[in-house]
Amino acid sequence: MDKKANQHILLLSLSGIGNFLMQSPVFAALKATYPQSRLTVWVAPRGTKILAKHNPHIDNVMQMPIKKSTLQKHLSNIQALRREKFDTAIVLSPGNLVKSAIYLRLAGIPRRIGKSYPLGKNPHSSFLLTDTMPEDVTLHDIEQNLRLLEPLGIKNPLPTTHYSLHIPEINKQKASEILSSYKLKAKSYKLVGIHAGSAPDFLWKRWPLQHFATVAKQLIKRYGVHILLFGGPDEETQKKELQQLIGPHQSSLVSANLLTTAAIMQRCQAVVSNDSGLMHLAAASGTLTFGIFGPTNEIHTGPRGPKSHVIRATGTVPAYHTELNFNLGSKPHPSMLAITPELVLSKVELYM
């Protein structure tokens, strides 16, 4: 692919917030190598559109539903892709490769790149894709996605292996307004963030609220911090419950869009979180981040960056695999319960 080529490239980013942030180095690497290319990212209605709209490497954002669509809606989506006349499409991981490959082929996109995937008796199918890369289970999802650029002549883009997140000034100003509204005393203006939630389908990777409360109360007692409780609109009840456990005067609820949330996280001394999109948002904002891991694999989805740390109980191993285990129940997995508040405190206090 000629570096001066005016290619129109479609990137399928149909997963959640954390996955989008782990895919963001791909956008940076493509633009750095092929600055004349036009990048369009297709996102699902899962909260990532605002991040894509403000990513300086993305030229256009499409948001179309991918679940519970009628045949007519699927055909409409395919027609929308066909009208764009894309030269190349890349199915970023994770994603539904069979459905995506069908979409891209019917949309008439000449070059279709993705990870090889199991189909029937073939564990490494490339059905309807023109270029595939096998999964390497030793790699983080960031590197896994960057490998999808190899068919385009982009190999080992080392400077781009961290997240790409741009926080506009207007969101930083809004963050200041929100923090001012809490009317915190100067002696308590040391902030520690907590995200105790996860996507609704992943309740099994939530550390118990009581454990988060224990850590928070000890940090308040020892360091005089004020706790900020982060979470999405569907986590309001959980946030309020945790606030009651910690104490309403020692903690505040944060409700803001993702970019303002990232700006508030930048003002925190540290953020402690389950493995979640907001954990990656904290790490992407450059904040000291502690990710609590049990059934998910930190090798693949751990927070990335020099200020990012993983907390795992000794003797526990990941139990979840994207392709094999979609649901591990509605209660915290045993590997999460094995993590004690004392373990988390010991890790966090090293940096307080």
TADAPE-V279345 format. One record per pair of residues at least 24 apart in sequence whose C-alpha atoms are under 10 Angstrom apart, sorted by the first residue. I is the first residue (numbers start at 1). J is the second residue. Records with the same first field share a line. If there is no record, write none. Layout:
I=J, J
//
This chain:
1=34, 151, 152, 153, 154
2=33, 34, 36, 152, 153
3=30, 31, 32, 33, 34, 35, 36, 37, 153
4=33, 34, 35, 36, 37
5=34, 35, 36, 37, 38
6=34, 35, 36, 37, 38, 87
7=34, 35, 36, 37, 38, 39, 86, 87, 88
8=36, 37, 38, 39, 40, 59, 84, 85, 86, 87, 88, 89
9=37, 38, 39, 40, 41, 84, 85, 86, 87, 88, 89, 90, 109, 111, 112
10=38, 39, 40, 41, 42, 60, 61, 62, 81, 84, 85, 86, 87, 88, 89, 90, 91, 104, 109, 112
11=39, 40, 41, 42, 43, 58, 61, 88, 89, 90, 91, 92, 113
12=40, 41, 42, 43, 44, 62, 89, 90, 91, 92, 93, 94, 95, 100, 104, 114
13=41, 42, 43, 44, 48, 52, 63, 90, 91, 92, 93, 94, 95
14=41, 42, 43, 44, 45, 46, 48, 63, 64, 65, 66, 91, 92, 93, 94, 95, 96, 100
15=43, 44, 45, 46, 47, 48, 92, 93, 94, 95, 96
16=43, 44, 45, 46, 47, 48, 94, 199, 276, 277
17=46, 47, 48, 49, 51, 199, 258, 276, 277, 278, 279, 280, 281
18=48, 275, 276, 277, 278, 279, 280, 281, 284, 301, 303
19=48, 92, 93, 94, 95, 141, 142, 276, 277, 280, 301
20=47, 48, 49, 51, 52, 92, 93, 94, 142, 163, 164, 277, 280
21=48, 51, 52, 142, 162, 163, 164, 165, 277, 280, 281, 283, 284
22=92, 93, 140, 141, 142, 143, 144, 145, 146, 161, 162, 163, 164, 277, 280, 281, 284, 301, 302, 303, 304
23=92, 93, 94, 141, 142, 143, 144, 145, 146, 161, 162, 163, 164
24=51, 52, 55, 57, 58, 142, 145, 146, 160, 161, 162, 163, 164, 165
25=57, 142, 143, 145, 146, 157, 158, 159, 160, 161, 162, 163, 164, 165
26=57, 92, 142, 143, 145, 146, 147, 148, 149, 157, 160, 161, 163, 164
27=55, 56, 57, 58, 146, 160, 164
28=55, 56, 57, 58, 157, 159, 160, 161, 162, 163, 164
29=57, 146, 149, 154, 155, 156, 157, 158, 159, 160, 161
30=57, 58, 146, 149, 152, 154, 157
31=56, 57, 58
32=57, 157, 160
33=152, 153, 154, 157
34=152, 154
38=86
39=86, 88, 89
40=84, 86, 89
41=89, 90
42=81, 91
47=232, 257, 258
48=258, 277
49=258
50=257, 258, 259
51=164, 165, 166, 167, 257, 258, 259
52=165, 166
54=165, 166, 167, 168, 259
55=164, 165, 166, 167
56=164, 165, 166
57=164
66=96, 99, 100
74=103
75=103, 106, 107
77=103, 107
78=102, 103, 104, 105, 106, 107, 108
79=103, 106, 107, 108
80=107
81=106, 107, 108, 109
82=106, 107, 108, 109
83=107, 108
84=109
85=109, 110
86=110, 111
87=111, 112
88=112, 113, 130, 152
89=113, 114, 129, 130
90=114, 115, 129, 131, 132, 145, 148, 149
91=115, 129, 132, 145, 148
92=141, 144, 145, 146, 148
93=135, 141, 142, 144, 145, 146, 148
94=141, 144, 145, 322, 323
95=322
96=323
97=125, 126, 127, 128, 129
98=125, 126, 127, 128, 129
100=128, 129
101=126, 127, 128, 129, 130
102=127, 128, 129
103=128
104=128, 129
105=129, 130
113=148, 149, 150, 151, 152
114=145, 147, 148, 149, 151
115=144, 145, 147, 148
117=323
118=323
136=300
137=299, 300
138=299, 300
139=299, 300, 301
140=297, 298, 299, 300, 301, 302, 303, 304
141=298, 299, 300, 301, 302
142=300, 301, 304
143=300
144=300
161=304, 305
162=283, 284, 303, 304, 305, 306
163=280, 281, 283, 284, 285, 286, 303, 304, 305
164=284, 285
165=259, 262, 281, 284, 285, 286
166=259, 262, 263, 284, 285
167=258, 259, 260, 261, 262, 263, 285
168=259, 260, 263
169=259, 260, 263
170=259, 260, 263
171=256, 257, 258, 259, 260, 261, 262, 263, 264
172=259, 260, 261, 262, 263, 264, 266, 267
173=260, 263, 264
174=256, 259, 260, 261, 263, 264
175=254, 256, 259, 260, 261, 262, 263, 264, 265, 266, 267
176=260, 263, 264, 267
178=254, 255, 256, 260, 264
179=228, 252, 254, 264, 267
182=249, 251, 252, 253
184=226, 249, 250, 252
185=226
187=223, 224, 225, 226
188=220, 223, 224, 225, 226, 227, 250
189=224, 225, 226, 227, 267, 268
190=220, 223, 224, 225, 226, 227, 267, 268, 269, 270
191=220, 224, 225, 226, 227, 228, 251, 264, 265, 266, 267, 268, 269, 270, 271
192=216, 219, 220, 225, 226, 227, 228, 229, 251, 265, 267, 268, 269, 270, 271, 272, 288, 352
193=225, 226, 227, 228, 229, 230, 251, 252, 253, 254, 264, 265, 266, 267, 268, 269, 270, 271, 272, 273, 282, 287, 289
194=227, 228, 229, 230, 231, 239, 242, 265, 270, 271, 272, 273, 274, 278, 279, 289, 290
195=228, 229, 230, 231, 232, 235, 239, 271, 272, 273, 274, 275, 276, 277, 278, 279, 282, 291
196=229, 230, 231, 235, 238, 239, 242, 272, 273, 274, 275, 276, 278, 279, 292
197=229, 230, 231, 232, 234, 235, 236, 238, 239, 273, 274, 275, 276, 277, 278
198=231, 232, 234, 235, 273, 274, 275, 276, 277, 278, 279
199=232, 234, 235, 275, 276, 277
200=234, 235, 330
201=326, 327, 328, 329, 330
202=275, 276, 326, 327, 328, 329, 330, 331, 332
203=327, 328, 329, 330, 331, 332, 333
204=294, 295, 296, 327, 328, 329, 330, 331, 332, 333, 334, 335, 336
205=274, 275, 276, 292, 293, 294, 295, 296, 320, 328, 329, 330, 331, 332, 333, 334, 335, 336, 337
206=273, 274, 275, 276, 292, 293, 294, 330, 331, 332, 333, 336, 337
207=273, 274, 275, 292, 293, 294, 331, 332, 333, 335, 336, 337, 338, 339, 340, 341
208=242, 331, 332, 336, 337, 339, 341
209=238, 239, 241, 242, 243, 245, 246
210=241, 242, 245, 246, 341
211=242, 337, 339, 340, 341, 342, 344
212=242, 245, 246, 272, 273, 340, 341, 344
213=241, 242, 243, 244, 245, 246, 247, 341
214=245, 246, 340, 341, 342, 345
215=246, 272, 340, 341, 342, 343, 344, 345, 346, 348
216=242, 245, 246, 247, 250, 251, 272, 341, 345
217=245, 246, 247, 250, 251
218=246, 341, 342, 345
219=345, 348, 349, 352
220=246, 250, 251
222=349, 352
223=349, 352
224=250
225=250, 251, 268, 269
226=250, 251, 252, 268
227=251, 252, 253, 268, 271
228=252, 253, 254, 264, 265, 268, 271
229=253, 254, 255, 271, 272
230=254, 255, 256, 261, 264, 265, 271, 273, 278, 279
231=255, 256, 258, 261, 277, 278
232=256, 257, 258, 278
233=257
259=285
261=285
262=286, 287
263=287
265=289
269=351, 352
270=307, 308, 348, 351, 352
271=308, 348
272=309, 310, 311, 344, 348
273=310, 311
274=310, 311, 336
275=301, 302, 303, 310
276=301, 302, 303
277=303
279=303, 304, 308
280=304, 305, 308
282=307, 308
283=307, 308, 309
284=308
288=348, 351
289=348
290=344, 347, 348
291=344
292=336, 339, 344
293=317, 318, 335, 336, 339
294=318, 319, 320, 332, 333, 334, 335, 336, 337, 338, 339
295=319, 320, 321, 328, 332, 333, 334, 335, 336
296=320, 321, 322, 335, 336
297=321
307=351
309=347, 348
310=344, 347
311=339, 343, 344, 347, 348
312=336, 338, 339, 340, 343, 344
313=337, 338, 339, 340, 343, 344
314=338, 339
//
